[in-house]
Amino acid sequence: MKILVTGSNGLLGQKLVYKLKLDTTIVLIATARGENRLVDKAGYIYESLDITNKENVNAVFKKHLPDVVINTAAMTNVDACETDKENAMLMNATSVEYQIIALESLQEQNQNYKPHFIHLSTDFIFDGTHGPLTEDEKPNPLSFYAETKLAAEKIVQASKIKWAMARTVLVYGIVDNMSRSNIVLWVKQNLEQGKTINVVDDQFRTPTLAEDLADGCILMAQKKAEGIYNISGKDFLSILQLAHKVADYYKLDKALIKPSKSADIKQPAKRPPITGFIIEKAKRDLGYSPHSFEEGIKIMVEQLKRIKN
Ligand SMILES: NC(=O)c1ccc[n+]([C@@H]2O[C@H](COP(=O)([O-])OP(=O)(O)OC[C@H]3O[C@@H](n4cnc5c(N)ncnc54)[C@H](OP(=O)(O)O)[C@@H]3O)[C@@H](O)[C@H]2O)c1
């Protein structure tokens, strides 16, 4: 099986590459904008691919004819999407259209070619009035990021190729040459430096270890899953509870964590108050089995130790 991953320099992209390259039955094509930023460059093919460049998408897909495309690439900074709407729509939705059109056209040209497109989506497409949520909830985006991700979902669902969608929630993990932080590291690093942090107690999520999300996507590819799957962690926590667990785990000063409300934190993009996912469908159909939040922190600690050594 040939699997092509977009956005392979990103958090999920890197986890997918490091897992998939170990499977000798898979030909892996990792793709990202510009240079490959992974430390380990052996055991897979690397192609530079900007998914907002239609010709680039056509050429790379035509060259490799992947059986599965896992589309992790996106503009994931929610506030940046609010202020740079044109690029947000281009990166998160138009680029998905380019990929679908390229695969549809290759499928039309070759009756034996049946590509499987696995797309990454988000809990932010919901308005956050209640949770945790099943796959059947009705979306109602609150931010422009969410609008772009919902637009992409509609493009994928209308396609003529075999598709699946992994919706996920608040992903955390350690990767090579990290370009952006995540909630666990942010809490840890600030408390270690003795800094006070304001943490909301009115937003609820099921935080997702990046390795678990990668496993979910790989299971979707292996089981040739179709349709929408919630792929997140299993613990439903407020962001404040989450920060307390991080402080407890690292034995840091919890008094530095100041409970606050979303309304008091000035951010360009609105966040849904309550999301989190019910993951029964993924457990049942795919055998998806994520770690608990505490187990996830422990895995991150081991990875951090390895980076420091
Ligand atoms: N992280 C979360 O909490 C979260 C929650 C819900 C859903 N998701 C979804 O999960 C997916 C993976 O997220 P992630 O956490 O892995 O995000 P990430 O770490 O920000 O990675 C996204 C990657 O996409 C790349 N990218 C952006 N524009 C591109 C383009 N035009 N061509 C090729 N690559 C491009 C970025 O490249 P550069 O590194 O060069 O900028 C980055 O490496 C995304 O679809 C996201 O919307 C994430």
The ligand as a Gaussian input file, in Angstrom:
#p B3LYP/6-31G(d) Opt

LIG

0 1
 N       -3.659000      20.608000      16.729000
 C       -4.897000      20.560000      17.148000
 O       -5.177000      20.831000      18.330000
 C       -6.004000      20.170000      16.200000
 C       -7.319000      20.088000      16.694000
 C       -8.328000      19.726000      15.810000
 C       -8.049000      19.463000      14.481000
 N       -6.767000      19.564000      14.033000
 C       -6.511000      19.293000      12.618000
 O       -5.563000      18.244000      12.532000
 C       -4.720000      18.433000      11.399000
 C       -3.267000      18.318000      11.814000
 O       -2.983000      19.312000      12.780000
 P       -1.550000      19.472000      13.443000
 O       -1.775000      19.650000      14.897000
 O       -0.628000      18.414000      12.965000
 O       -1.139000      20.885000      12.836000
 P        0.299000      21.535000      12.637000
 O        1.276000      20.979000      13.610000
 O        0.067000      23.004000      12.605000
 O        0.704000      20.998000      11.203000
 C        0.099000      21.456000      10.046000
 C        1.148000      21.402000       8.967000
 O        0.537000      21.824000       7.760000
 C        1.537000      22.445000       7.037000
 N        1.001000      23.288000       5.973000
 C        0.336000      24.442000       6.084000
 N        0.051000      24.922000       4.869000
 C        0.576000      24.061000       3.969000
 C        0.632000      24.009000       2.554000
 N        0.117000      24.982000       1.812000
 N        1.233000      22.955000       1.968000
 C        1.778000      21.969000       2.702000
 N        1.777000      21.976000       4.038000
 C        1.181000      23.005000       4.668000
 C        2.315000      23.256000       8.040000
 O        3.581000      23.534000       7.487000
 P        4.672000      24.452000       8.189000
 O        5.165000      23.623000       9.353000
 O        5.676000      24.635000       7.138000
 O        3.969000      25.702000       8.616000
 C        2.352000      22.313000       9.226000
 O        3.546000      21.572000       9.275000
 C       -5.122000      19.778000      10.792000
 O       -5.981000      19.552000       9.708000
 C       -5.889000      20.468000      11.892000
 O       -6.854000      21.353000      11.379000
 C       -5.737000      19.890000      14.862000

